[in-house]
């Protein structure tokens, strides 16, 4: 095990967690922080002292009415948010490209979801139709809330202010999964935060883009529409009764440090210069702001591969030849995740390695296609579907059957189909294509999938 860890440490990390193993941000002597609820150390589930003060400071930094530390990751915060707003058989509007934790909440509660499908940008699901959102709110009085993801995994952002105006016009609650945008509040070069845009509940995953430890997250409340008592109840239900003081201590100290005036100036200036240098490449093409999104996060370095070779080949070269590990790669793109903990050495290594690959690969212009995201009809709720008798069938024999499980290409981890939806020819063809391209598809076992029998 020790040899494996040492080998991994040789790779420069353009991936999560956001501390990048940089000792300037994380003190390695964490054993002293591994405490429990003894006298003077407060209690996360009923804070009255140091944890209460830390959470109040967090709310002040992010601009929320109230903030709650979450030590079971943003996934538990998403589930607590959904449970705090919706009861069994309630209805919710959500982006189809939501995180799996959202679907877990649907399965446990029996909530009925009405989906907003975005457009496809070279395999990246992005954007929503604002008119479609308003039409759904007009047509369905039973809607309790709207669940939006912004930014997405690639740093593409929606117009949250516009969405807030639409949602609040109908007196509904807007929940924003801003897991990948925890750093937005620290500098004006980043997109406007969901809290500043007026969202009611916002979830931040601090370990993704800030120098915090894995599982560190925060749930913010920003509206009188939200029942704080219910939020506290479900946060307690979805979190351990033995919360990590290591995680809470690092969250608190990191937020206080990063909030210092001009702390992010050098990093953002460096990012702009790095992006300018990388933008000259045509084969490994850096994605800039486009018509599909309202804004982009400049810290997410997203590259399209205009080549006969595939993004997976880029990842292998970066790892094996340049000792650099990226965050993820899809069918046509890959992502290098940067944070304030990145070093000059890391950025220069990325620039050098991308430049070398640019010389080797054979140019082949990518075509975006018709930009339509695959849709499927919901026959029953996820909760009801998972209760029914199921069986495995071959993928080719699943046409028009009802899925009893999630079928999820990974990355990016967005379900192609969820329990209760009908399997269409487009779904089958898409799954086959992912498998042919050596992309892992969760829910497919030896070319068989689970359907309702």
KAVEN-V13701 format. One record per residue. N is the residue number from 1. PSI is psi in radians with two decimals (none if undefined). OMEGA is omega in degrees with one decimal (* if undefined). NEAR is the number of other ideal C-beta (glycine too) atoms within 10 Angstrom. Layout:
{{N PSI OMEGA NEAR} {N PSI OMEGA NEAR}}
This chain:
{{1 -0.73 -179.1 5} {2 -0.72 179.3 6} {3 -0.71 179.9 7} {4 -0.76 179.4 8} {5 -0.77 -179.8 8} {6 -0.68 178.0 9} {7 -0.75 -177.9 9} {8 -0.54 -178.4 11} {9 -0.31 179.4 10} {10 -0.34 -178.9 8} {11 2.29 175.8 16} {12 2.28 -170.6 23} {13 1.74 167.0 23} {14 0.96 -177.9 23} {15 3.04 175.3 18} {16 2.76 -2.9 17} {17 2.85 -169.5 23} {18 -0.19 178.6 30} {19 -0.28 176.6 23} {20 0.43 -179.0 22} {21 0.45 -178.9 14} {22 2.00 -174.8 16} {23 -0.23 175.5 9} {24 -0.29 -178.0 10} {25 -0.54 -179.1 20} {26 2.11 176.0 19} {27 2.18 -176.8 12} {28 -0.32 -179.5 7} {29 1.32 -175.4 6} {30 -0.15 -177.3 15} {31 -0.60 -179.6 8} {32 -0.37 -178.5 10} {33 -0.15 -176.9 15} {34 1.46 -174.7 10} {35 -3.04 176.3 14} {36 -3.02 -172.0 10} {37 1.07 176.3 16} {38 3.03 -178.0 8} {39 2.22 178.0 6} {40 -0.16 -176.2 8} {41 0.02 172.5 14} {42 -3.11 -177.5 19} {43 2.12 -177.1 14} {44 -0.57 -176.0 25} {45 -0.12 174.5 14} {46 1.12 -170.8 11} {47 2.34 178.8 17} {48 -0.18 -174.7 9} {49 -2.00 -172.3 12} {50 -0.61 178.8 15} {51 -0.71 176.1 23} {52 -0.81 179.7 14} {53 -0.71 -179.8 13} {54 -0.71 179.6 21} {55 -0.63 177.0 21} {56 -0.68 176.3 13} {57 -0.69 176.8 15} {58 -0.80 179.3 23} {59 -0.69 178.7 19} {60 -0.75 -179.5 12} {61 -0.78 -176.0 16} {62 -0.28 -178.8 24} {63 0.60 -179.8 14} {64 2.79 173.9 25} {65 -0.67 179.5 14} {66 2.46 -179.6 16} {67 2.55 -178.8 25} {68 2.22 173.4 23} {69 2.46 179.1 24} {70 2.14 -176.3 29} {71 0.01 175.6 20} {72 0.36 177.9 18} {73 2.91 -180.0 22} {74 -0.43 179.3 27} {75 -0.78 179.5 22} {76 -0.54 177.2 23} {77 -0.70 177.0 30} {78 -0.80 -178.4 30} {79 -0.72 177.6 23} {80 -0.68 179.4 28} {81 -0.80 -179.9 33} {82 -0.81 -179.0 26} {83 -0.58 -177.5 20} {84 -0.33 -176.2 23} {85 -0.60 -171.7 24} {86 2.54 172.5 23} {87 3.01 179.7 11} {88 2.36 177.9 9} {89 0.10 170.8 12} {90 3.01 -179.2 16} {91 2.59 -177.8 16} {92 2.57 172.7 26} {93 2.35 -178.0 23} {94 2.65 171.2 23} {95 2.37 179.1 26} {96 -0.38 -179.6 20} {97 0.58 -179.4 23} {98 2.78 178.7 21} {99 2.71 -176.9 22} {100 -0.47 178.4 17} {101 -0.56 176.2 21} {102 -0.76 -179.9 25} {103 -0.57 174.5 19} {104 -0.70 178.0 17} {105 -0.69 177.4 26} {106 -0.75 -177.4 24} {107 -0.68 -178.0 20} {108 -0.59 -174.9 15} {109 -0.47 -173.2 20} {110 0.25 178.1 16} {111 2.48 176.5 26} {112 2.21 -177.3 20} {113 2.45 171.1 22} {114 2.09 -168.1 18} {115 2.52 169.5 21} {116 2.08 179.7 21} {117 2.33 179.1 18} {118 -2.90 174.5 24} {119 2.74 179.9 18} {120 2.13 177.2 18} {121 1.62 -179.0 23} {122 0.77 178.5 21} {123 -0.01 178.1 19} {124 2.12 179.4 27} {125 2.15 -175.7 23} {126 2.74 175.8 25} {127 2.76 171.0 26} {128 2.88 176.1 23} {129 1.92 -176.8 13} {130 -0.55 176.8 15} {131 -0.73 177.9 9} {132 -0.70 176.9 14} {133 -0.84 -178.4 21} {134 -0.66 178.6 16} {135 -0.69 177.5 11} {136 -0.73 179.0 18} {137 -0.63 177.4 19} {138 -0.70 -170.2 11} {139 -0.39 -170.5 9} {140 1.75 -179.0 14} {141 -0.43 -175.0 8} {142 -0.13 179.7 10} {143 2.26 178.1 21} {144 -0.55 -174.1 15} {145 2.93 174.5 24} {146 2.30 -177.7 27} {147 2.09 -174.6 27} {148 2.49 172.9 23} {149 2.07 177.8 29} {150 2.10 2.9 29} {151 2.90 173.4 26} {152 -3.01 -176.6 26} {153 -0.55 -177.1 24} {154 0.05 177.3 27} {155 0.22 176.9 25} {156 2.31 -174.6 28} {157 2.62 174.5 26} {158 2.96 175.2 25} {159 1.47 -174.9 19} {160 -0.63 179.1 27} {161 -0.75 179.0 14} {162 -0.73 178.9 13} {163 -0.72 177.5 24} {164 -0.79 -179.1 20} {165 -0.72 -179.7 15} {166 -0.86 -175.7 17} {167 -0.75 -177.3 25} {168 -0.36 174.9 17} {169 -0.52 -179.3 11} {170 0.22 175.5 15} {171 0.68 176.2 8} {172 2.90 -178.6 19} {173 2.31 176.7 23} {174 2.09 175.2 26} {175 2.21 179.9 29} {176 2.10 171.4 29} {177 1.66 -179.6 29} {178 0.69 -176.3 28} {179 -0.71 -175.5 27} {180 0.18 -177.1 26} {181 0.51 -177.9 30} {182 -0.45 -175.9 28} {183 -0.10 -173.7 24} {184 -0.59 -174.0 26} {185 -0.18 -171.0 21} {186 -0.14 177.7 22} {187 2.52 -177.4 18} {188 -0.23 177.3 9} {189 -0.26 176.1 16} {190 2.82 178.0 23} {191 2.77 177.9 25} {192 2.36 -178.3 17} {193 2.72 179.6 23} {194 -0.60 178.2 33} {195 -0.79 179.4 25} {196 -0.49 179.7 17} {197 -0.20 174.5 24} {198 0.18 179.5 17} {199 2.65 -175.2 28} {200 -0.76 176.3 26} {201 2.31 -179.6 29} {202 2.36 177.9 31} {203 2.20 175.3 30} {204 2.36 175.2 33} {205 1.67 -170.1 29} {206 -0.52 -176.2 29} {207 -0.24 -178.3 25} {208 -0.87 -173.3 25} {209 0.08 173.6 29} {210 2.77 179.6 24} {211 1.16 177.0 25} {212 2.93 -176.2 28} {213 2.66 -179.1 21} {214 2.40 -177.2 14} {215 -0.01 179.2 19} {216 2.21 -179.8 29} {217 2.92 177.6 26} {218 2.44 171.4 26} {219 2.18 -178.4 25} {220 2.47 171.9 28} {221 2.34 -172.8 23} {222 0.40 -171.3 24} {223 2.57 174.6 16} {224 -0.19 178.7 9} {225 -0.32 -174.3 15} {226 2.33 177.8 21} {227 1.81 -176.3 13} {228 -0.65 -179.0 13} {229 -0.72 178.8 9} {230 -0.68 178.4 15} {231 -0.85 -179.9 21} {232 -0.72 -179.6 17} {233 -0.85 -174.8 14} {234 -0.48 172.2 21} {235 -0.69 177.6 23} {236 -0.63 -179.2 14} {237 -0.64 -174.5 11} {238 0.04 178.0 20} {239 2.72 177.8 20} {240 2.62 174.4 12} {241 -0.04 176.5 9} {242 1.20 -175.3 10} {243 2.56 -176.6 19} {244 2.06 175.3 22} {245 -0.39 174.5 22} {246 -0.86 -179.1 18} {247 -0.79 -177.7 25} {248 -0.70 180.0 25} {249 -0.77 -179.8 20} {250 -0.68 176.0 24} {251 -0.88 -177.1 25} {252 -0.87 -177.5 19} {253 -0.64 179.8 17} {254 -0.80 -179.0 22} {255 -0.71 179.0 23} {256 -0.69 -179.4 13} {257 -0.83 -175.0 12} {258 -0.41 -177.3 20} {259 -0.16 179.6 16} {260 2.48 -176.3 9} {261 2.32 176.0 6} {262 0.20 -177.6 7} {263 -0.62 -174.9 13} {264 -0.05 -173.9 20} {265 -0.88 -177.2 11} {266 -0.73 -179.5 10} {267 -0.81 -178.5 19} {268 -0.65 176.5 18} {269 -0.70 178.8 11} {270 -0.75 179.0 16} {271 -0.79 -179.3 22} {272 -0.73 179.5 12} {273 -0.73 178.1 12} {274 -0.78 179.6 22} {275 -0.67 178.5 15} {276 -0.74 179.2 10} {277 -0.78 -177.0 16} {278 -0.40 -175.0 20} {279 -0.22 179.8 12} {280 -0.24 -179.1 10} {281 2.45 179.9 16} {282 -0.52 -179.5 11} {283 -0.89 172.9 22} {284 1.53 -166.4 21} {285 2.11 177.5 21} {286 2.28 -179.9 18} {287 2.23 176.2 21} {288 3.14 179.2 10} {289 2.40 -176.0 12} {290 -3.14 -175.2 11} {291 -0.17 -176.7 7} {292 -0.30 -171.6 18} {293 2.78 177.5 25} {294 -0.56 -178.9 18} {295 2.90 174.5 18} {296 2.70 176.0 21} {297 2.01 -174.8 26} {298 -0.25 179.9 19} {299 -0.30 175.7 26} {300 1.97 -179.6 21} {301 1.74 -175.0 25} {302 2.24 -175.3 25} {303 2.30 167.7 23} {304 2.49 -179.2 22} {305 1.68 177.7 25} {306 1.25 -173.6 18} {307 2.84 173.1 22} {308 -0.45 176.7 11} {309 2.91 -174.5 16} {310 2.79 177.6 18} {311 -0.58 179.2 23} {312 -0.57 177.5 16} {313 -0.61 175.2 16} {314 -0.80 -179.6 24} {315 -0.75 -179.0 17} {316 -0.73 179.9 12} {317 -0.78 179.6 18} {318 -0.72 -177.0 25} {319 -0.82 -171.9 15} {320 -0.57 -175.7 10} {321 -0.52 -174.5 11} {322 0.06 178.2 17} {323 0.78 -178.3 12} {324 2.23 -179.5 22} {325 2.14 178.6 16} {326 3.01 -177.4 22} {327 -0.88 -177.6 21} {328 2.83 170.0 20} {329 2.45 178.8 22} {330 -2.71 -178.2 25} {331 -0.58 -174.6 17} {332 -0.04 -175.8 19} {333 2.92 171.5 23} {334 2.80 -174.1 24} {335 2.25 168.9 24} {336 2.02 -176.4 28} {337 2.14 177.8 26} {338 2.69 174.8 26} {339 3.10 180.0 23} {340 -0.31 -179.7 26} {341 -0.06 178.2 21} {342 2.66 -176.7 23} {343 2.89 174.8 13} {344 -0.68 178.3 9} {345 -0.78 -179.3 9} {346 -0.81 -179.4 19} {347 -0.74 179.6 21} {348 -0.62 176.4 12} {349 -0.73 178.4 17} {350 -0.82 179.9 23} {351 -0.80 -179.7 15} {352 -0.81 -175.9 12} {353 -0.70 177.4 21} {354 -0.69 178.1 23} {355 -0.66 178.3 14} {356 -0.76 179.3 14} {357 -0.62 178.3 22} {358 -0.62 -179.2 17} {359 -0.50 -173.2 7} {360 -0.62 -170.5 12} {361 2.70 -179.1 18} {362 2.14 -172.9 9} {363 2.33 173.3 10} {364 1.89 -173.7 12} {365 2.26 176.6 10} {366 2.53 175.1 14} {367 2.27 -172.8 7} {368 -0.39 179.5 13} {369 -2.75 -175.1 10} {370 -0.03 174.7 6} {371 0.26 179.1 13} {372 2.37 176.3 11} {373 2.42 180.0 16} {374 2.31 179.6 15} {375 2.71 178.0 12} {376 2.65 -178.3 20} {377 2.35 176.5 10} {378 2.11 -179.5 18} {379 -0.66 175.4 15} {380 2.94 -178.4 16} {381 2.76 178.0 20} {382 -0.76 -178.6 25} {383 -0.80 179.7 18} {384 -0.66 -178.7 14} {385 -0.70 -177.1 22} {386 -0.22 177.8 19} {387 -0.30 -175.4 15} {388 2.77 176.4 14} {389 2.42 -176.4 7} {390 2.91 177.9 18} {391 2.79 176.3 11} {392 2.38 173.3 14} {393 2.75 174.9 16} {394 2.53 -179.4 10} {395 -0.76 -178.7 19} {396 -0.29 -179.6 9} {397 0.15 -173.4 12} {398 -0.04 -175.8 23} {399 2.29 177.9 13} {400 0.15 173.6 9} {401 2.89 -178.0 17} {402 2.19 -178.3 21} {403 2.44 175.9 27} {404 0.08 -179.8 21} {405 3.06 176.3 21} {406 2.39 172.0 21} {407 1.93 -166.9 25} {408 1.90 172.4 21} {409 2.39 -178.6 24} {410 2.04 -2.6 15} {411 2.92 8.8 18} {412 0.00 178.2 18} {413 0.29 177.5 13} {414 2.14 -176.1 20} {415 2.29 170.2 23} {416 -0.61 -179.9 23} {417 2.57 180.0 25} {418 2.84 179.3 25} {419 2.37 -179.7 30} {420 -0.09 179.9 25} {421 2.64 -178.9 23} {422 2.44 -179.7 17} {423 2.08 -175.7 24} {424 2.92 175.6 17} {425 -0.64 179.8 9} {426 -0.68 178.8 13} {427 -0.83 -178.6 22} {428 -0.81 -179.4 19} {429 -0.67 -179.9 11} {430 -0.76 178.1 17} {431 -0.77 179.2 23} {432 -0.73 -178.5 15} {433 -0.77 177.4 13} {434 -0.78 -179.2 20} {435 -0.70 177.6 15} {436 -0.60 -177.9 8} {437 0.18 176.7 14} {438 0.48 174.0 8} {439 2.28 179.4 18} {440 2.32 177.4 11} {441 1.85 178.9 19} {442 2.40 -178.7 14} {443 -0.11 176.0 21} {444 2.12 -177.1 19} {445 1.90 -178.4 11} {446 0.82 177.2 7} {447 0.39 177.7 11} {448 2.60 178.3 15} {449 2.83 -176.7 26} {450 2.19 179.2 21} {451 2.83 176.6 22} {452 2.23 -175.4 20} {453 none * 12}}
